[in-house]
Amino acid sequence: MEKTQRVEMLSTEFQPKNEFILIKPEDHKKEISTPSGIIVPLNHSILDRPTSGTVIARGSEINDIPIGAFVMWPNTDGLDIEFIDCECILLQEKSIIGFKKV
């Protein structure tokens, strides 16, 4: 069963409500290449979900995490959303375990 929510809009058109944050996760490998050149896809599971990325939108109740901040969260949290232009994760602010100081 697919766990990704697909929406027909750009990520820049989405405005999270209240305590939610929209994050573009860091690129992580979805496939590996063997020494002989065979490309092997990795299974998408909770174990290989991204746990860090960049804030691209935030709800009105969030003031301490700026847009553009690099953040980290547990791999069990968030809703995977596939926009027209990218794949993102929607998290509640309480899921953020830390962010890079500027």
C-alpha positions, 0 to 999 in steps of 0.5 A, a space after each residue: 500500500 502506497 503511503 504517499 499523498 499525491 496532490 495536483 499543485 506546486 509545493 509553493 502553492 501549499 500553505 500549512 496551517 497553524 503548527 504544521 511545517 512543509 519540508 523538502 527532504 534531503 535527497 537520499 538514494 533510491 537505488 544503488 549500483 553494484 560493482 558490476 554496474 547493475 542498478 538495484 532499487 531500494 525498497 521504500 520503507 520506514 527505515 529509509 525515510 528521510 530524517 532531515 531537510 529544508 523548511 519551505 513553508 510553515 504555519 502561522 503559529 511557528 515563529 522560531 523555525 525560519 523558512 530555509 532552515 535545515 531541520 531534523 525529525 524522527 523517521 516515523 513522523 510526518 505525511 509524505 506528499 508528492 507535489 507536481 514539482 517535488 516530494 515533501 514531508 508535512 510535519 507538526 512543529 513538535 516533531 522537529 528535534 532540532 535545526 541548524 543554527 544560523 
